[in-house]
Structure formats: structure tokens, C-alpha cells
Amino acid sequence: MGTLSNEEVRVRVIHGGVGAINDSDVMLAAASNAIIVGFNVRPDANAQATAERDGVEMRMYRVIYDCMEEIEAAMKGMLAPKFREVTLGKVEVRTVMNLSSAGKIAGSYVLEGKITRNAKIRVVRDGIVVAEDEIASLRRFKDDVKEVATGFECGIGLTKFNDIKEGDIFEAFMMEEYRD
């Protein structure tokens, strides 16, 4: 079982034995918050009843590789998810409008990809990232929209960053969860 362990999740064998699964095996598992894994054995009637009463999970296998695969899958489910950045598009700020109702709005042109309402925005000025923010509003003319594609103009309002300047580049991206 040691080969299944990694830095984040560890398999710990509490007890190993031969013969049918008995009442004391179930009590040990209940006290240790563990599961019982059996190969070519069955629990006796008392052990079965105690396991059901105490909520102890028992898994019986005839092939050890099936057990290993199942435990490995369970461990992967316990790992903290990993995230990666997915680039959506690039937008150029062509004009900045001050609206009394919405604050500063970037009159923008989508250079490549697309910009979506739920995207995160990285503000790049002269090749330097000056802020990272989220979209507060995304509009085409007077309409709220969910996304704007390459070659179209739009108005973008950011949630926190208000120092928008003409020539700024907005890089739109999303964080995606993945598992190895």
C-alpha cells in the first residue's frame, strides 16, 4: 500500500490478518475510522451486523489489482484540485468613458480570441501587468452580453481597478480545475 501514497494523501494499514473478518476487526475499524478490505474472505454474521450498525464500510475482492485501482481512484478524489490558467482572448482599450452610474468604462476592441462575462482580466500597460480584476459589466452598444468575439467592439467595466488608460491591453483568462 505504500506505493499508493504520495505527498498529500497517505494509505495507512492498521491491521492485517488471515481468516474470516470477525467482530474485533470491525470494532477496530470503527474505532479507527477505517474501512475493511478483504481478499477471498467473507465477514462472519456477527461482524456483518456490527459493521452495518456502526457504519463501517467493508470491501471484498477476489483480485488484488481491483482493490489497488479502487483505492488509487479514491485517493485521487481526496487530492486537492489543481488549477491552470486558460487564455480566452486579448482586448485593446481604445477609449475611456466616465459614466456617473458605472464609473470608468473601457471602450475596447477584441484583438484575438473572445472575452466572456465571467472571465478574469489582467490589465497590461507597456508590457507590465498593473492589475488583475474581474468584469463588472460587458456591453455591446446598450445591451449586456455574455461574450464578445474577435473583431468586435465592447464596453468593459472592472470591479475594482479604476485607473484604466487608452492603450491598455486586457488579457481575458479563466482558471480551470484539473486532476493528474
mmCIF file of the C-alpha atoms, coordinates in Angstrom:
data_MODEL
# 
_entry.id   MODEL 
# 
loop_
_atom_site.group_PDB 
_atom_site.id 
_atom_site.type_symbol 
_atom_site.label_atom_id 
_atom_site.label_alt_id 
_atom_site.label_comp_id 
_atom_site.label_asym_id 
_atom_site.label_entity_id 
_atom_site.label_seq_id 
_atom_site.pdbx_PDB_ins_code 
_atom_site.Cartn_x 
_atom_site.Cartn_y 
_atom_site.Cartn_z 
_atom_site.occupancy 
_atom_site.B_iso_or_equiv 
_atom_site.pdbx_formal_charge 
_atom_site.auth_seq_id 
_atom_site.auth_comp_id 
_atom_site.auth_asym_id 
_atom_site.auth_atom_id 
_atom_site.pdbx_PDB_model_num 
ATOM 1   C CA . MET A 1 1   ? 0.000   0.000   0.000   1.00 0.00 ? 1   MET A CA 1 
ATOM 2   C CA . GLY A 1 2   ? 2.973   2.296   0.474   1.00 0.00 ? 2   GLY A CA 1 
ATOM 3   C CA . THR A 1 3   ? 3.350   2.626   -3.308  1.00 0.00 ? 3   THR A CA 1 
ATOM 4   C CA . LEU A 1 4   ? -0.072  4.261   -3.471  1.00 0.00 ? 4   LEU A CA 1 
ATOM 5   C CA . SER A 1 5   ? 0.830   7.040   -1.036  1.00 0.00 ? 5   SER A CA 1 
ATOM 6   C CA . ASN A 1 6   ? 2.003   10.483  -2.140  1.00 0.00 ? 6   ASN A CA 1 
ATOM 7   C CA . GLU A 1 7   ? 2.818   13.842  -0.512  1.00 0.00 ? 7   GLU A CA 1 
ATOM 8   C CA . GLU A 1 8   ? -0.822  14.815  0.048   1.00 0.00 ? 8   GLU A CA 1 
ATOM 9   C CA . VAL A 1 9   ? -2.650  11.546  0.767   1.00 0.00 ? 9   VAL A CA 1 
ATOM 10  C CA . ARG A 1 10  ? -1.320  8.515   2.624   1.00 0.00 ? 10  ARG A CA 1 
ATOM 11  C CA . VAL A 1 11  ? -2.703  4.973   2.942   1.00 0.00 ? 11  VAL A CA 1 
ATOM 12  C CA . ARG A 1 12  ? -2.130  3.533   6.396   1.00 0.00 ? 12  ARG A CA 1 
ATOM 13  C CA . VAL A 1 13  ? -2.688  -0.162  7.118   1.00 0.00 ? 13  VAL A CA 1 
ATOM 14  C CA . ILE A 1 14  ? -3.901  -0.501  10.709  1.00 0.00 ? 14  ILE A CA 1 
ATOM 15  C CA . HIS A 1 15  ? -4.115  -4.281  10.929  1.00 0.00 ? 15  HIS A CA 1 
ATOM 16  C CA . GLY A 1 16  ? -3.518  -7.277  8.710   1.00 0.00 ? 16  GLY A CA 1 
ATOM 17  C CA . GLY A 1 17  ? -4.602  -10.854 9.319   1.00 0.00 ? 17  GLY A CA 1 
ATOM 18  C CA . VAL A 1 18  ? -5.818  -14.125 7.818   1.00 0.00 ? 18  VAL A CA 1 
ATOM 19  C CA . GLY A 1 19  ? -9.172  -15.847 8.039   1.00 0.00 ? 19  GLY A CA 1 
ATOM 20  C CA . ALA A 1 20  ? -12.747 -14.547 8.028   1.00 0.00 ? 20  ALA A CA 1 
ATOM 21  C CA . ILE A 1 21  ? -13.473 -10.958 9.066   1.00 0.00 ? 21  ILE A CA 1 
ATOM 22  C CA . ASN A 1 22  ? -14.684 -11.060 12.666  1.00 0.00 ? 22  ASN A CA 1 
ATOM 23  C CA . ASP A 1 23  ? -16.266 -8.753  15.242  1.00 0.00 ? 23  ASP A CA 1 
ATOM 24  C CA . SER A 1 24  ? -12.950 -7.494  16.627  1.00 0.00 ? 24  SER A CA 1 
ATOM 25  C CA . ASP A 1 25  ? -11.808 -6.474  13.103  1.00 0.00 ? 25  ASP A CA 1 
ATOM 26  C CA . VAL A 1 26  ? -14.997 -4.414  12.712  1.00 0.00 ? 26  VAL A CA 1 
ATOM 27  C CA . MET A 1 27  ? -14.615 -2.784  16.150  1.00 0.00 ? 27  MET A CA 1 
ATOM 28  C CA . LEU A 1 28  ? -11.002 -1.827  15.345  1.00 0.00 ? 28  LEU A CA 1 
ATOM 29  C CA . ALA A 1 29  ? -12.107 -0.306  12.020  1.00 0.00 ? 29  ALA A CA 1 
ATOM 30  C CA . ALA A 1 30  ? -14.931 1.608   13.734  1.00 0.00 ? 30  ALA A CA 1 
ATOM 31  C CA . ALA A 1 31  ? -12.585 2.989   16.397  1.00 0.00 ? 31  ALA A CA 1 
ATOM 32  C CA . SER A 1 32  ? -10.002 3.971   13.763  1.00 0.00 ? 32  SER A CA 1 
ATOM 33  C CA . ASN A 1 33  ? -12.479 5.408   11.250  1.00 0.00 ? 33  ASN A CA 1 
ATOM 34  C CA . ALA A 1 34  ? -11.134 2.923   8.683   1.00 0.00 ? 34  ALA A CA 1 
ATOM 35  C CA . ILE A 1 35  ? -12.548 0.632   6.027   1.00 0.00 ? 35  ILE A CA 1 
ATOM 36  C CA . ILE A 1 36  ? -12.099 -3.129  5.922   1.00 0.00 ? 36  ILE A CA 1 
ATOM 37  C CA . VAL A 1 37  ? -10.593 -4.668  2.791   1.00 0.00 ? 37  VAL A CA 1 
ATOM 38  C CA . GLY A 1 38  ? -10.869 -8.444  2.340   1.00 0.00 ? 38  GLY A CA 1 
ATOM 39  C CA . PHE A 1 39  ? -9.380  -10.804 -0.251  1.00 0.00 ? 39  PHE A CA 1 
ATOM 40  C CA . ASN A 1 40  ? -11.196 -14.094 -0.867  1.00 0.00 ? 40  ASN A CA 1 
ATOM 41  C CA . VAL A 1 41  ? -12.815 -13.909 2.582   1.00 0.00 ? 41  VAL A CA 1 
ATOM 42  C CA . ARG A 1 42  ? -16.255 -13.028 3.910   1.00 0.00 ? 42  ARG A CA 1 
ATOM 43  C CA . PRO A 1 43  ? -17.304 -11.434 7.181   1.00 0.00 ? 43  PRO A CA 1 
ATOM 44  C CA . ASP A 1 44  ? -18.991 -13.731 9.705   1.00 0.00 ? 44  ASP A CA 1 
ATOM 45  C CA . ALA A 1 45  ? -22.627 -12.966 10.645  1.00 0.00 ? 45  ALA A CA 1 
ATOM 46  C CA . ASN A 1 46  ? -21.751 -11.036 13.837  1.00 0.00 ? 46  ASN A CA 1 
ATOM 47  C CA . ALA A 1 47  ? -19.142 -8.944  12.013  1.00 0.00 ? 47  ALA A CA 1 
ATOM 48  C CA . GLN A 1 48  ? -21.631 -8.136  9.232   1.00 0.00 ? 48  GLN A CA 1 
ATOM 49  C CA . ALA A 1 49  ? -24.258 -6.993  11.755  1.00 0.00 ? 49  ALA A CA 1 
ATOM 50  C CA . THR A 1 50  ? -21.747 -4.922  13.747  1.00 0.00 ? 50  THR A CA 1 
ATOM 51  C CA . ALA A 1 51  ? -20.437 -3.271  10.558  1.00 0.00 ? 51  ALA A CA 1 
ATOM 52  C CA . GLU A 1 52  ? -23.952 -2.282  9.478   1.00 0.00 ? 52  GLU A CA 1 
ATOM 53  C CA . ARG A 1 53  ? -24.779 -0.953  12.950  1.00 0.00 ? 53  ARG A CA 1 
ATOM 54  C CA . ASP A 1 54  ? -21.524 1.047   13.299  1.00 0.00 ? 54  ASP A CA 1 
ATOM 55  C CA . GLY A 1 55  ? -21.417 2.225   9.678   1.00 0.00 ? 55  GLY A CA 1 
ATOM 56  C CA . VAL A 1 56  ? -18.118 0.503   8.888   1.00 0.00 ? 56  VAL A CA 1 
ATOM 57  C CA . GLU A 1 57  ? -17.524 0.069   5.167   1.00 0.00 ? 57  GLU A CA 1 
ATOM 58  C CA . MET A 1 58  ? -16.340 -3.364  4.043   1.00 0.00 ? 58  MET A CA 1 
ATOM 59  C CA . ARG A 1 59  ? -14.929 -4.059  0.582   1.00 0.00 ? 59  ARG A CA 1 
ATOM 60  C CA . MET A 1 60  ? -14.409 -7.626  -0.574  1.00 0.00 ? 60  MET A CA 1 
ATOM 61  C CA . TYR A 1 61  ? -12.173 -8.508  -3.531  1.00 0.00 ? 61  TYR A CA 1 
ATOM 62  C CA . ARG A 1 62  ? -11.083 -11.612 -5.373  1.00 0.00 ? 62  ARG A CA 1 
ATOM 63  C CA . VAL A 1 63  ? -8.344  -9.833  -7.369  1.00 0.00 ? 63  VAL A CA 1 
ATOM 64  C CA . ILE A 1 64  ? -5.794  -7.579  -5.659  1.00 0.00 ? 64  ILE A CA 1 
ATOM 65  C CA . TYR A 1 65  ? -5.421  -5.326  -8.720  1.00 0.00 ? 65  TYR A CA 1 
ATOM 66  C CA . ASP A 1 66  ? -9.118  -4.380  -8.484  1.00 0.00 ? 66  ASP A CA 1 
ATOM 67  C CA . CYS A 1 67  ? -8.530  -3.283  -4.893  1.00 0.00 ? 67  CYS A CA 1 
ATOM 68  C CA . MET A 1 68  ? -5.424  -1.274  -5.805  1.00 0.00 ? 68  MET A CA 1 
ATOM 69  C CA . GLU A 1 69  ? -7.228  0.530   -8.648  1.00 0.00 ? 69  GLU A CA 1 
ATOM 70  C CA . GLU A 1 70  ? -10.194 1.389   -6.422  1.00 0.00 ? 70  GLU A CA 1 
ATOM 71  C CA . ILE A 1 71  ? -8.010  2.728   -3.601  1.00 0.00 ? 71  ILE A CA 1 
ATOM 72  C CA . GLU A 1 72  ? -5.951  4.749   -6.077  1.00 0.00 ? 72  GLU A CA 1 
ATOM 73  C CA . ALA A 1 73  ? -9.141  6.274   -7.535  1.00 0.00 ? 73  ALA A CA 1 
ATOM 74  C CA . ALA A 1 74  ? -10.386 7.122   -4.029  1.00 0.00 ? 74  ALA A CA 1 
ATOM 75  C CA . MET A 1 75  ? -7.066  8.792   -3.213  1.00 0.00 ? 75  MET A CA 1 
ATOM 76  C CA . LYS A 1 76  ? -7.175  10.905  -6.373  1.00 0.00 ? 76  LYS A CA 1 
ATOM 77  C CA . GLY A 1 77  ? -10.620 12.057  -5.276  1.00 0.00 ? 77  GLY A CA 1 
ATOM 78  C CA . MET A 1 78  ? -9.100  13.164  -1.937  1.00 0.00 ? 78  MET A CA 1 
ATOM 79  C CA . LEU A 1 79  ? -6.306  15.213  -3.505  1.00 0.00 ? 79  LEU A CA 1 
ATOM 80  C CA . ALA A 1 80  ? -6.660  18.962  -3.540  1.00 0.00 ? 80  ALA A CA 1 
ATOM 81  C CA . PRO A 1 81  ? -7.631  20.055  -7.036  1.00 0.00 ? 81  PRO A CA 1 
ATOM 82  C CA . LYS A 1 82  ? -5.018  21.740  -9.191  1.00 0.00 ? 82  LYS A CA 1 
ATOM 83  C CA . PHE A 1 83  ? -5.736  24.795  -11.315 1.00 0.00 ? 83  PHE A CA 1 
ATOM 84  C CA . ARG A 1 84  ? -4.346  26.054  -14.593 1.00 0.00 ? 84  ARG A CA 1 
ATOM 85  C CA . GLU A 1 85  ? -4.903  29.273  -16.448 1.00 0.00 ? 85  GLU A CA 1 
ATOM 86  C CA . VAL A 1 86  ? -6.746  29.121  -19.786 1.00 0.00 ? 86  VAL A CA 1 
ATOM 87  C CA . THR A 1 87  ? -6.283  32.178  -22.004 1.00 0.00 ? 87  THR A CA 1 
ATOM 88  C CA . LEU A 1 88  ? -9.508  33.343  -23.647 1.00 0.00 ? 88  LEU A CA 1 
ATOM 89  C CA . GLY A 1 89  ? -8.571  36.474  -25.536 1.00 0.00 ? 89  GLY A CA 1 
ATOM 90  C CA . LYS A 1 90  ? -6.892  39.857  -25.783 1.00 0.00 ? 90  LYS A CA 1 
ATOM 91  C CA . VAL A 1 91  ? -8.643  43.240  -25.795 1.00 0.00 ? 91  VAL A CA 1 
ATOM 92  C CA . GLU A 1 92  ? -7.274  46.716  -26.517 1.00 0.00 ? 92  GLU A CA 1 
ATOM 93  C CA . VAL A 1 93  ? -8.681  49.749  -24.684 1.00 0.00 ? 93  VAL A CA 1 
ATOM 94  C CA . ARG A 1 94  ? -9.346  52.413  -27.342 1.00 0.00 ? 94  ARG A CA 1 
ATOM 95  C CA . THR A 1 95  ? -11.187 54.992  -25.262 1.00 0.00 ? 95  THR A CA 1 
ATOM 96  C CA . VAL A 1 96  ? -12.083 55.521  -21.613 1.00 0.00 ? 96  VAL A CA 1 
ATOM 97  C CA . MET A 1 97  ? -15.540 56.788  -20.662 1.00 0.00 ? 97  MET A CA 1 
ATOM 98  C CA . ASN A 1 98  ? -16.548 58.189  -17.280 1.00 0.00 ? 98  ASN A CA 1 
ATOM 99  C CA . LEU A 1 99  ? -20.150 57.288  -16.531 1.00 0.00 ? 99  LEU A CA 1 
ATOM 100 C CA . SER A 1 100 ? -21.821 58.622  -13.409 1.00 0.00 ? 100 SER A CA 1 
ATOM 101 C CA . SER A 1 101 ? -23.753 55.373  -12.968 1.00 0.00 ? 101 SER A CA 1 
ATOM 102 C CA . ALA A 1 102 ? -20.967 52.844  -13.692 1.00 0.00 ? 102 ALA A CA 1 
ATOM 103 C CA . GLY A 1 103 ? -17.629 54.606  -13.140 1.00 0.00 ? 103 GLY A CA 1 
ATOM 104 C CA . LYS A 1 104 ? -14.875 54.162  -15.737 1.00 0.00 ? 104 LYS A CA 1 
ATOM 105 C CA . ILE A 1 105 ? -15.745 52.044  -18.761 1.00 0.00 ? 105 ILE A CA 1 
ATOM 106 C CA . ALA A 1 106 ? -13.114 50.826  -21.219 1.00 0.00 ? 106 ALA A CA 1 
ATOM 107 C CA . GLY A 1 107 ? -14.306 51.284  -24.805 1.00 0.00 ? 107 GLY A CA 1 
ATOM 108 C CA . SER A 1 108 ? -12.496 48.274  -26.203 1.00 0.00 ? 108 SER A CA 1 
ATOM 109 C CA . TYR A 1 109 ? -11.787 46.225  -29.317 1.00 0.00 ? 109 TYR A CA 1 
ATOM 110 C CA . VAL A 1 110 ? -11.295 42.435  -29.144 1.00 0.00 ? 110 VAL A CA 1 
ATOM 111 C CA . LEU A 1 111 ? -7.963  41.741  -30.885 1.00 0.00 ? 111 LEU A CA 1 
ATOM 112 C CA . GLU A 1 112 ? -7.958  37.942  -30.582 1.00 0.00 ? 112 GLU A CA 1 
ATOM 113 C CA . GLY A 1 113 ? -9.995  35.150  -29.039 1.00 0.00 ? 113 GLY A CA 1 
ATOM 114 C CA . LYS A 1 114 ? -13.034 36.287  -27.092 1.00 0.00 ? 114 LYS A CA 1 
ATOM 115 C CA . ILE A 1 115 ? -13.938 37.945  -23.840 1.00 0.00 ? 115 ILE A CA 1 
ATOM 116 C CA . THR A 1 116 ? -16.622 36.416  -21.637 1.00 0.00 ? 116 THR A CA 1 
ATOM 117 C CA . ARG A 1 117 ? -18.631 37.914  -18.813 1.00 0.00 ? 117 ARG A CA 1 
ATOM 118 C CA . ASN A 1 118 ? -17.208 35.517  -16.179 1.00 0.00 ? 118 ASN A CA 1 
ATOM 119 C CA . ALA A 1 119 ? -13.567 35.902  -17.299 1.00 0.00 ? 119 ALA A CA 1 
ATOM 120 C CA . LYS A 1 120 ? -10.816 37.284  -15.111 1.00 0.00 ? 120 LYS A CA 1 
ATOM 121 C CA . ILE A 1 121 ? -8.911  40.248  -16.522 1.00 0.00 ? 121 ILE A CA 1 
ATOM 122 C CA . ARG A 1 122 ? -5.213  41.028  -16.393 1.00 0.00 ? 122 ARG A CA 1 
ATOM 123 C CA . VAL A 1 123 ? -4.521  44.694  -17.207 1.00 0.00 ? 123 VAL A CA 1 
ATOM 124 C CA . VAL A 1 124 ? -1.238  45.079  -19.133 1.00 0.00 ? 124 VAL A CA 1 
ATOM 125 C CA . ARG A 1 125 ? 0.277   48.547  -19.681 1.00 0.00 ? 125 ARG A CA 1 
ATOM 126 C CA . ASP A 1 126 ? 3.504   48.879  -21.686 1.00 0.00 ? 126 ASP A CA 1 
ATOM 127 C CA . GLY A 1 127 ? 4.197   45.159  -21.232 1.00 0.00 ? 127 GLY A CA 1 
ATOM 128 C CA . ILE A 1 128 ? 3.793   45.275  -17.436 1.00 0.00 ? 128 ILE A CA 1 
ATOM 129 C CA . VAL A 1 129 ? 0.895   43.721  -15.559 1.00 0.00 ? 129 VAL A CA 1 
ATOM 130 C CA . VAL A 1 130 ? -0.592  46.555  -13.496 1.00 0.00 ? 130 VAL A CA 1 
ATOM 131 C CA . ALA A 1 131 ? -3.687  44.797  -12.127 1.00 0.00 ? 131 ALA A CA 1 
ATOM 132 C CA . GLU A 1 132 ? -5.767  41.661  -12.059 1.00 0.00 ? 132 GLU A CA 1 
ATOM 133 C CA . ASP A 1 133 ? -9.525  42.046  -11.731 1.00 0.00 ? 133 ASP A CA 1 
ATOM 134 C CA . GLU A 1 134 ? -12.922 40.712  -12.702 1.00 0.00 ? 134 GLU A CA 1 
ATOM 135 C CA . ILE A 1 135 ? -15.504 42.039  -15.125 1.00 0.00 ? 135 ILE A CA 1 
ATOM 136 C CA . ALA A 1 136 ? -18.320 44.064  -13.566 1.00 0.00 ? 136 ALA A CA 1 
ATOM 137 C CA . SER A 1 137 ? -20.057 44.787  -16.881 1.00 0.00 ? 137 SER A CA 1 
ATOM 138 C CA . LEU A 1 138 ? -19.695 43.694  -20.504 1.00 0.00 ? 138 LEU A CA 1 
ATOM 139 C CA . ARG A 1 139 ? -21.768 45.520  -23.122 1.00 0.00 ? 139 ARG A CA 1 
ATOM 140 C CA . ARG A 1 140 ? -22.203 45.851  -26.856 1.00 0.00 ? 140 ARG A CA 1 
ATOM 141 C CA . PHE A 1 141 ? -23.886 49.161  -27.562 1.00 0.00 ? 141 PHE A CA 1 
ATOM 142 C CA . LYS A 1 142 ? -26.678 49.331  -24.943 1.00 0.00 ? 142 LYS A CA 1 
ATOM 143 C CA . ASP A 1 143 ? -27.016 45.561  -24.417 1.00 0.00 ? 143 ASP A CA 1 
ATOM 144 C CA . ASP A 1 144 ? -25.486 43.428  -21.647 1.00 0.00 ? 144 ASP A CA 1 
ATOM 145 C CA . VAL A 1 145 ? -23.804 40.459  -23.321 1.00 0.00 ? 145 VAL A CA 1 
ATOM 146 C CA . LYS A 1 146 ? -22.205 37.198  -22.173 1.00 0.00 ? 146 LYS A CA 1 
ATOM 147 C CA . GLU A 1 147 ? -19.324 37.258  -24.648 1.00 0.00 ? 147 GLU A CA 1 
ATOM 148 C CA . VAL A 1 148 ? -17.738 39.316  -27.426 1.00 0.00 ? 148 VAL A CA 1 
ATOM 149 C CA . ALA A 1 149 ? -15.679 37.724  -30.213 1.00 0.00 ? 149 ALA A CA 1 
ATOM 150 C CA . THR A 1 150 ? -12.614 38.838  -32.210 1.00 0.00 ? 150 THR A CA 1 
ATOM 151 C CA . GLY A 1 151 ? -13.127 41.934  -34.346 1.00 0.00 ? 151 GLY A CA 1 
ATOM 152 C CA . PHE A 1 152 ? -15.970 43.424  -32.295 1.00 0.00 ? 152 PHE A CA 1 
ATOM 153 C CA . GLU A 1 153 ? -16.105 46.441  -30.014 1.00 0.00 ? 153 GLU A CA 1 
ATOM 154 C CA . CYS A 1 154 ? -17.456 46.410  -26.471 1.00 0.00 ? 154 CYS A CA 1 
ATOM 155 C CA . GLY A 1 155 ? -17.588 48.336  -23.227 1.00 0.00 ? 155 GLY A CA 1 
ATOM 156 C CA . ILE A 1 156 ? -15.938 46.741  -20.208 1.00 0.00 ? 156 ILE A CA 1 
ATOM 157 C CA . GLY A 1 157 ? -16.262 47.814  -16.596 1.00 0.00 ? 157 GLY A CA 1 
ATOM 158 C CA . LEU A 1 158 ? -13.996 46.264  -13.988 1.00 0.00 ? 158 LEU A CA 1 
ATOM 159 C CA . THR A 1 159 ? -14.967 45.544  -10.383 1.00 0.00 ? 159 THR A CA 1 
ATOM 160 C CA . LYS A 1 160 ? -12.056 47.183  -8.520  1.00 0.00 ? 160 LYS A CA 1 
ATOM 161 C CA . PHE A 1 161 ? -9.412  48.609  -10.876 1.00 0.00 ? 161 PHE A CA 1 
ATOM 162 C CA . ASN A 1 162 ? -10.359 52.126  -11.978 1.00 0.00 ? 162 ASN A CA 1 
ATOM 163 C CA . ASP A 1 163 ? -7.110  53.540  -13.412 1.00 0.00 ? 163 ASP A CA 1 
ATOM 164 C CA . ILE A 1 164 ? -7.868  52.422  -16.987 1.00 0.00 ? 164 ILE A CA 1 
ATOM 165 C CA . LYS A 1 165 ? -5.947  54.215  -19.762 1.00 0.00 ? 165 LYS A CA 1 
ATOM 166 C CA . GLU A 1 166 ? -6.136  54.207  -23.563 1.00 0.00 ? 166 GLU A CA 1 
ATOM 167 C CA . GLY A 1 167 ? -3.748  51.626  -24.997 1.00 0.00 ? 167 GLY A CA 1 
ATOM 168 C CA . ASP A 1 168 ? -4.103  49.235  -22.043 1.00 0.00 ? 168 ASP A CA 1 
ATOM 169 C CA . ILE A 1 169 ? -4.393  45.590  -23.015 1.00 0.00 ? 169 ILE A CA 1 
ATOM 170 C CA . PHE A 1 170 ? -6.889  43.388  -21.167 1.00 0.00 ? 170 PHE A CA 1 
ATOM 171 C CA . GLU A 1 171 ? -5.944  39.715  -21.194 1.00 0.00 ? 171 GLU A CA 1 
ATOM 172 C CA . ALA A 1 172 ? -9.022  37.600  -20.509 1.00 0.00 ? 172 ALA A CA 1 
ATOM 173 C CA . PHE A 1 173 ? -8.474  34.233  -18.809 1.00 0.00 ? 173 PHE A CA 1 
ATOM 174 C CA . MET A 1 174 ? -10.201 31.614  -16.697 1.00 0.00 ? 174 MET A CA 1 
ATOM 175 C CA . MET A 1 175 ? -8.885  29.266  -14.024 1.00 0.00 ? 175 MET A CA 1 
ATOM 176 C CA . GLU A 1 176 ? -9.667  25.623  -14.837 1.00 0.00 ? 176 GLU A CA 1 
ATOM 177 C CA . GLU A 1 177 ? -9.599  22.782  -12.327 1.00 0.00 ? 177 GLU A CA 1 
ATOM 178 C CA . TYR A 1 178 ? -7.837  19.585  -13.388 1.00 0.00 ? 178 TYR A CA 1 
ATOM 179 C CA . ARG A 1 179 ? -6.517  16.348  -11.946 1.00 0.00 ? 179 ARG A CA 1 
ATOM 180 C CA . ASP A 1 180 ? -3.438  14.399  -12.996 1.00 0.00 ? 180 ASP A CA 1 
# 
